[in-house]
Amino acid sequence: MENDTDPTRRYQDQLATLRRSNQDHVLRWWPELSDDQQKTLLRQLESVPWPVLDRLIPTHVLATPQQGTPADIRPPVVHPKSPSPSEATVYDDARQTGRDLLRAGKVAAFTVAGGQGTRLGFDGPKGALAVTPVGDHSLFEIFAETIKEARRRYDAPIPWYIMTSPANHGQTLDFLKQHDFFALPETDVIFFSQGMLPALDFEGRLLLEEKGSLALAPDGHGGSLTALVRNGALEDMRSRGVEIISYFQIDNPLVKPFDPLFLGLHAQTGSEMSIKVTRKADDLERVGNVCVCDGKVTVIEYSDFPDEFAHARNPDGTRKFDAGNLAIHLLSVDFVDRVVGQSFQLPFRRANKKVAFVDRRGEAVAPDKPNAVKLETFIFDVLPLADNPMVLEVDRAEEFSPVKNLTGVDSLDSSRRDQIARACRWLEAAGVDVPRTQEGQPDVTLCIAPGFALDAEDIRARKANLPRLHPGASLYIE
């Protein structure tokens, strides 16, 4: 809602606030701004959390915060991807519990989708990027089709919550509208925008993107929890009877948002927040390390993980700390309500970034090296607050291949390759002959629509509907 206080009074209030924080330079060009520009700048300034920012500037901008090493770091207790014979019944029971939760409408999908496709050479929200190896289906379409199939399979109105950013909110909404929400009911697709924080130069001064606009940046995926509450999404979940939030990020087309085993173990262990992990590719892989620190399940970023722990080995030579974070979580609605309601504040992390800005002469500057600090929070930092957090190991090749870069590691190329590889494994597990090269690589380009199969078990059940594969074939199986 627009602030209806007298604009002159609002300006004077903000000027006084800025002067107290030695930030009044951002009003340098106020007299030459249009009415609309002045309104925009006032709205931005009124949304700045000054008590938080004033506290963080000395510790996180003028200085680089030092991450202390916990006194006691141990590997977490991990539910293995394949149970031992004695645990097989537990896993079967958990899968049934998960299916029951889905049928009862107790689960909602929550996608963090605030990113743009700039690093991928794409002008638009990352979720609108075509990522499939066949058919040019977007990330949003993959997830929508997955939700639609889960709704059909479990006969439940599974809602989909999408957190955007101010930079892509309108584009995201337009994209989904243009595609008729991929046949999902519009009332069951709920959009809201995450919070923003100003970018600061290395002297702790707010940067202007334009003369009448602050340089703002998303407050990190940790801000998704407060955004759920602030925008009424959590209350909407409660009104629908949702108890568990299936959280995943927009860039992973292999994610399984409605994994009955994960849901069932989460419920049966009384977990308030659960996390999927995979074995690390190497000691220093750039993923978060899931550990138990001073008795609490915690994620330590690779950049903060001491080398002695990264290289530590068990007596049998296996890696001691081998649980890599996949950014796939389950959170109970009650847990989110509790921690946000307790005036909770996740720790902020500093990120040095290149931020375009307007200099003292009013000229636009596009820096070629980091010139600013962005302050972010991470959702995994709420894990230590959760009761009975549950950790489940999964197969990376089955559930994780993010699209972060145009080429190389975690790229559009590697994700398409992994999508093909997974489709071929599913088919071969069902007894289908898949053409392969002499090197053993798939000699077909395949993509399996979520509406046809959500996992390898579905393929076995529909083997009679599968086409015969020929070398060099390009197929979208739906």
Secondary structure, DSSP 8 states (H G I E B T S, - for coil): ----S-HHHHHHHHHHHHHHTT-GGGGTTGGGS-HHHHHHHHHHHHT--HHHHHHHIIIIISS-------S-EE----B-SS--GGGHHHHHHHHHHHHHHHHTT-EEEEEE---BSGGGT-SSBGGGSB--SSS--BHHHHHHHHHHHHHHHHT----EEEEE-TTTHHHHHHHHHHTGGGGS-GGGEEEEE--EEE-EETTS-B-EEETTEE-EEE--TTHHHHHHHHTTHHHHHHHHT--EEEEEETT-TT--TT-HHHHHHHHHTT-SEEEEEEE-SSTT-SS-EEEEETTEEEEE-GGGS-HHHHT-B-TTSSBSS-EEEEEEEEEEHHHHHHHHHTT-----EEEEE---EE-TTS-EE--SS--EEEEE--GGGGGGGSSS-EEEE--HHHH-----BSSSTTBHHHHHHHHHHHHHHHHHHTT----B-TTS-BSSEEEE-TTT-SSHHHHHHTGGG-----TT-EEEE-
